[in-house]
Amino acid sequence: MKRYILFFSLLLLTSCLKKNKATVDLIITEATIYKVDKDFGQATAIAVSDGKIIAIGSDKEITDNYKSDTTVDADGKFIYPGLIDAHCHFYGYGLSLQEVDLRDTKSMDEIISRIQEFQKTKKVAFIVGNGWDQNDWKVKEYPSKEILDKYFPNIPVVLNRVDGHAIIVNSKVLALAGITKDTKAVGGQIEVKNGEPTGILVDNPMELVFKIIPKPSRKTQIAALLDAEKVMFDYGLTTINDAGLDPDVINLMDSLQQAKALRLNIYAMVTASQKNIDLYLKKGIYKTDNLDVRSFKMYGDGALGSRGACLHKEYSDMPKQFGALLSSPEHLKSVAQQIAKSEFQLNSHAIGDSANTVLLKIYTEALAGKKDHRWKIEHAQILREQDFDYFKTGIIPSIQPTHATSDMYWAGDRLGKERLKNAYAYKKLLKKGGMVALGTDFPVEQVNPMLTFHAAVARKDSKGYPSGGFQMENALTREETLRGMTIWAAYSNFEEKEKGSLEVGKWADFVIFDKDIMKIRESEILDVKPSSTYLKGAKVK
């Protein structure tokens, strides 16, 4: 009898315990959840409270133990960790939304038409446009100022090339900036033909122009950030790494986040001027739930498309042109040594093989004897065979797969067949470094992270070219690509304990797709867009 009493008592107790379910803020069931944890495991349900994952497992495990006023039946949809863009220009993209969009233009005539259309409604006193690329034109040569002078003789016009490393300006701007055929150019080029500037400036001399562009008002800055954030959420991006910001913009981001007006997670790389280095080394790392300021962005060289990438040997399509470092090796070394004495991270732009050699050697020397530094080479685009081994030491390659599929049409002309073999070598970088952080570099490329996923896996552009893929030996698997867009990117930010995978205790940042990007045909990947995006357990799309 005592046994029966004990049995029924335990049964009653268990029944009561089951009824006392914990109340949480959100429950999602009937999903296929890719946790992207160590084992790349899956689940079907998740419980969220106070913005964090409380439990993840089967539908039964979650519904037996938790209850919520907000329960979502995912109806078989697919959930992935919130996507991270490991290298972009979020603030710059937001500003570009307030300026003339020149992406995908096919000629200077089309550029003129877009500017005229823009001016019909905006009527600005200083025209700025972004996104032209002469490599997309029938005549693949830099434009000159004459056509701008013809249509806009009395209003300043500054048009940024797609990579941000060259501009075309009209004569009005040259006059305002005091640029003549005798103006000296260090770390770049002021193009001169027939004894006169053509209006093309590459890399460092562009600063002479940027100084005269009216600064955006605070209202414009806020509009830029909020407009850009909406695009991020629409594409399932919950964290972005903004590669190169000044303190005033970072402070604005922080104030908007504190006011709950801006919700996006931002990993801010501070532009590595000496003034900024002194300021932040004194202030120390600054981190909130949404903002992480613990890195500096340094530029090694320019871009391949504008022949500003610094190469060991001359450009194949332009003899005696090698590109250039944007600062002396001594200056780059000084910056690295200062930052190496702190807890801050250094992330350096390096496109050309010579720039990569210089920076990898500087990194190795500055970090000697230091552990868990996680310094990054941003782009790591072209490397000599012997330089890949530097990534075995903990230096992280931060790469952009769509650069390969955008550049493949002309990169061989710039580099020749032999150098091209070690360009955009993402699989090789992964094997050496153990991980890669993936991004887009938008607005140089498009924001859409599915273009990143497709380019990494298929090595094709959005049109499906080339049919066999570009240098497929350097394609990534789908699992590697998803990790590069989530947990590896988070690790590269020292944030792997709080995001990048769907595990208990981490922020509930995730994206829901109608299709499974891990299994659908390559051609279908490009059409996938989130049905929902969640940030810290709140639906933001």
N, C-alpha and C positions, 0 to 999 in steps of 0.2 A: 504493500500500500504506500509506503514511504517513497518507493521508487516512482510510482505513478504520480504522486503529489509533486515530487521534484521535477519530473518530466513535464507535467502540465504547467508548473510554475515557470520553467525555463521557456516553454512555448509561448506563454502569455507575455513574459518579459521581452522575448524576441519580437513578438507582434507589436508591443507597445513601442519598442525602439524603432521599428520600421516606420511607424506612424509619425514619430518625431523627426521628420526630415529637416535637414538644415535648409534655411531659406537663403537663396542666392539672387543676384541681380539678373542673371541671364542663363538660360539653358538652351542649347541647340542639340537636336537629335537627328537621326536618320541621315547622317552625312558620311562621306568618305573623307576622313581627316588625315592629311599627311603631316605628321608631327615634326619631321625633319630633325629628329633627335639622333643620338649616336647610332642607333640601329635602323634608322629610317623607318620607324614603325608607323602603324596606322591605328585609328580609332574611329568611332562612329558618333560620339557625343562628347559635349564639353560643358562645364559649369563655370560661371564667371561671377566674381564678387569684388567690389572695390577696384575694378579695372584689371584684376589679375585672374589667372586661371586657378581655380580651386580644385578642380578634378577633371580628368580626361580619361575616357575609356569607352566601354560599350554602352548602348542605350540603357540596358538594365542596370548597370552599375551606377549610372548617373541618376536615373529616375527613381531608383530604390532609395537613394540617399539624399537627394536634393529636390527642392521645389522652388518655383519662381513664378512671379506674376507675368514675366516675359519669357515665354517658351516658344522657340522657333523649330518647326519641322522643316529640315533642309530638303526634304523630298529627293534624297539621293545626290544632291549637289556635292561639289568638291571644295574642301577647305584647305588652305595653305597658310603658312605664317605670313604676316604682313610683309610685303615686298620692300626691299631696301635698295635705293639707288646709291651705289658707293662712290660715285663721282658725277656731279652735275653742277649746274649754276642756277640754283633755284631763284634767287633774288634777281639775277640777270635775266632769267627767263620771264619772270613777272614783269620786269621793266620792258622787255621786248614786246609783251602783249599790249603795251601802251605806245608802241612805235610801229614803223612800217615793216611788215613781214615780207621779206624778199626770198624766202626759201622756195626752192623748185622753180625759180625763174630761169628762162632759157636764153636770155639776151639782155643787153642794156636797154633795148627798146621796151621790153616787158617791165624792167625795173622802173623806167620813167613812167609807164602807165600806172604802176602800183602806187608810186609816190603821188601822182596827180589825183588818183582816186582817194588816197588817204587825206590829202590836203583839202578835198572838197568838204569834208566834215570836221577835220581837226583844226585846220588853219593855224598851224604852229609857226612860231617865228624862227625855229631852229629845227631842221629836219634830221632825224636819226632813223636809219633803217638797219636791218640785220638779216643775214642768211644767204647772201649771194655766193655763188661758187662757179668760177669760170670753167671749171672742169666739166660742168654740165652743159656748157654752151657749144654751139657748132664750131665757133672759133675759140679755142681754149687758150686765150691770152688775157692778161690783165686788161681791164678797161682803162680809159684815161678821162681826164676831167672835162674834155671838150663838150661831150654830150650833156653833162650836168650843167656846164656853163650856159649852154644854149637854152635850156628850159628853165634853169633856176639861176639867173645871173646875179640876183640881189639878195638871195636868202641862203644862209649857210646849209650845206648838205654833207652829212657824214654817213657813209654806208659801210657797215662792218661785214667782213667776209665771214662765212659760216663757221670757221674754226676760231674766230676771235683774234687771229694773228696777222691780219692785214685789213686795211681800210682804203676806200676810194673817197676822195673829197673834191669839192669844186674849188675854183679860184678864190671865192669869197672866204672859205675856211683857211686856205693857205695864207691869205693876207692877214686874217684875224690872228692866226697862230704865229705869224712872222716867219713862215717857212719859205726859203728861197733855194736856188740851186747850190748855194754856198753853205747851207745849214749842215752841220756835222751830224752824222748818224753813228751811234755806238750801240752795238747789240741789235742790229736790224738794218733797215734800208729806207732811204728816201729816193724813190726811183726818179731818175733824170734822163730825159731824151731831148736831143737837139738843144741842149743848154737850158732846159726849163723843167721844173718838177711836173710829172705827169698826173699827180694827185694820188698816186699809190704810195702808201707807207706800210712798212712791215715791222712788227714787233716794237721794240723800245721807242722809236720816234713817234709812234702813235700817241704817246703820252703828251706830246706837244699839242695835239688836237684835243685830247680828252680834257685838258685843263680849261679849254674855252667853251666846252659844252655846258650849258646851264644845268646846275644840279637839280635833280627832281625835287619837287616840293614834298613835304611830309605826307600830304594827301595822296600824291602820286605813288610814293613809296609804299604806303599802307595798301592802296589799291593793288599794287603790283604783287605784294605778298599774299593777299587774300585771293586774288584771281588765280595765282599760281597754285595755291593750296587746293582749290577746287579741282583743278586738273589732276593733281596728284591723287586725290581720293578717287576720282573717276577711274583712274588706272590701277588702283589697288596698292599704291605706294603709301606706306605709313611712316617711313623714315627716309630722309634724304641727307646726303653728305654734300654740303655746299662748299665747293672748292675755291676758296679765296674771298674772304669778307673783311671789311673794315669794322672797327669797333662800334661806330655809330649805327651801322645796320644790324649788327649782333644785338646791340642794346634795344633797338626798336623791336626786333623779333622777340626778345625776352619780355619786353613790356606788353606786347600784344598777347603773348602766351599767358602771362600773369593775369591779364584781364579776361582770359578765356576767349579772346577773339580769334587767335591763331592757335590751332590745336596740333598741327603736324609736328612729328618728332624731327629735330634738326641737329645734325652733327656738323658743327661749324668749324671750318678750317680758317684760321686767321691769316690774312695776307702777311707774309714774312718780311715786312719792312722793319728797319731797326727800331723805329718808334713803336711799332706794335709789339715787337719782341720784348722790348724793355717794359712796356705796359703790362703785358700778360705774364711775363716771368715774375713780375712783382706781385700781381694779383693772385696768381696761381690758377689751377684748374677750376672752372666754374661749371656746375652741373645741377640741373633740375630734372623733373620728370619728363620734360619735353626738349630741353636744350642741353647740349654737351659741347663745351668749349675746352678742348684739351689738345689741339693740334695746330700746326702752322703749315701754310701752303707756300712752297718755294718753286720758282720757275727755273728750269735748267736751260731750255731752248724753246724754239718756236714749233711750227707745225709742218708736216710733210707737204701738205697741199700748197702752201705758200713758199715752199723751199726754205723754210726757216729752221727746220729740224737739223740739228748739228750732226754731221756725218764724218766718219773717219776718212772716207774717200769721196771724191767729188760726185755730184749728182750725175746719173747716167744720161739725163736729157739736158744737162746744162754744165758743160765743162768749166772747171775752175770755180764752181759754186759749191760750197761745203755746208751752207747754213751757218749758224753761229750760236754760241752760248750767250745767254742774255745777261750774264754776270761773269766776272772772272772766276776761275777755279778757286782762287784765294778767298774771294768773297763768299762763295758757296760753302767752302770749308769753314770759314769763320761762323757763319750762321749755324751750320750743323753742330759745331763744337759748343756753341752757346746753348743750344736746345738740348744737347746730349747731357748737359749737367743738370737738367730739370726732369720732371715727370712728363713733360709734354712730348707729343709725337710730332715727327716731321714727315710731311708728304710732299714729294717733289715731282713736278712735271718733267718727264723725260721722254722724248719721241725718238730722236736719232740715236744711232748706235754709239756715237762719240759722247753725247750727253749722258747716256746710260752708263757708259764706262766711267766717266768722271764722277757721277753721283754715287754709283755703287762702291767705288773705291773710297770716296769721302765718307759714306755711311759706315763702311766696314771699319775704317780707322776711328771714327767718332764713337762707335758703339763697342769697341773692344773691351771685353770684360763685363759688359752690361747684359742683363737678362730681360727677356719679355719686353722688348722695346716696341715691336710691331710697327716700325717705320715703314712707310709705303713708297713705292715708285708708282706714280700716277701715269698710266698709259703703257710704259715698258714696251713700246711699239716695235722697235727694231733693235736687235741685239747681236753682238758677235757671239760665236759659238762658245768661247771660253768664259763669257760673262754670265751665262745662265746659272753657273754654280754659286754665284753670290746669293741667290735666293734660298740656298740651303741653310743660311745662317739666321733665318727668322725675318728677313725683309719680305714684305708682302707685295705681290704684284696686284695693282688695282687697275683693271682693264675694262675695255668697252667693246664688246663683240661687234656692235654695228659699225665701228670704225673700219673693221676688216671688210665688211660687205659694201661699205660706201667707197672705200679707197681702192678696192681691188681693180677697178677699171683703169686706173692710171698709176697705181703704186709701182708696178713693174717698170714703167717708163722712168720713174724717178730713181729706182734702186737697182734695176737690172735683175736678172734671174737668180744669181747666187745670193745676194743680200735678201731678196724677197723670201727665201726659204726660212730665214730666221726672223721674219716680220709677222706680227699678229699670231705669234706662236703660243697660243693659250694652253694647249695640252702640255706642251713642253714646260711652260712656266709652272703649271700645276704639278707636274711630276717633280720638279726641282723644289718648289716651295711648299708643297703639301696642301695648299689652298690658293684660291684666287677670289678676290672681291670684284663683283661685277657691277657695272654702271653703264650710263649712256653718254655722259658729257653733254646732255641737253643744255641749251638749245642748239649746240653744234649738231647733234642728232635729234631725233624725235623723242618725246617723253615716253611713249608706249613701251613698257617693260617686256611685252610679248615680242617686240622686235629684237630685243636683247636675247630672249630665250631662243627664238628661232635662229638668229644669227650664230649663236654659240653652238647649237646642236646641228643645224643643217648647213651652216656656212654658206647661206644663200641670202640674197637681198629679198625685199618684199615682192619682187616680181618672179621669184623662183630661179634667179640666175646666180651662178651657172648651174645647169641641171645636175651635174655631179658634185657640186659643192666646191668651194675655194680652199685648196690645201687642206683636204679633209683629215689628214694626219693630225691636225691641231683642233679638230672638233671636240667638244665636251659632251659627255653623256647627259641625259636629262637630269639624273640625280645630281651630278656635279654642278650643273647649271643652276638648279634650284637651290642647292647649298650656297653657291656663289652669290645668289640674290637674296639670301636670308641669313643663315647661321654664320657663314664665313665672312660675310660683310659685317655682321654684328661683331664677330670676333675682332675684325680689323679695327673696329671702333672701341674696343675694350667693353663691349656691351653684351657679350654672349650670355651673361648670367641673367639678363632681363628681357631679352628679345631674340628673334632669329629662329626660334623653334617654338612649338606649342607644347609646353611642359608646365607642370604645376609650379606656381610661384612666379612665373613670368607674366609680363603684361599681355593682356588679351588683344593683341594686334593680329588680325587675320583678314584674309580675303576669301570670298566665296565665288567660285566659277561654276557655270553650267556644264562645262566640259572638263575632262581630265587631261591636263597638259602633259601628264606623264605617259599617256597612252594614245592619244589621238594622232592622226596623220600629221606629218610635219606641215603640210599645206593648210591645215585647219588652225594651227597655233596662232597665226596672224589675226584671225577673226575673233579670238577669245577676248572678252572684256568682263570685268567683275559684275556679278549681279548685286553684290553688296561688299562694302569695306567696313571693317570695325577697327576702331582705335581705342585701346584701353576699355574694351567691352562696350563701347558706344558706337552705334551705327552712324557712320559719317557719309555713306553713299548708298 
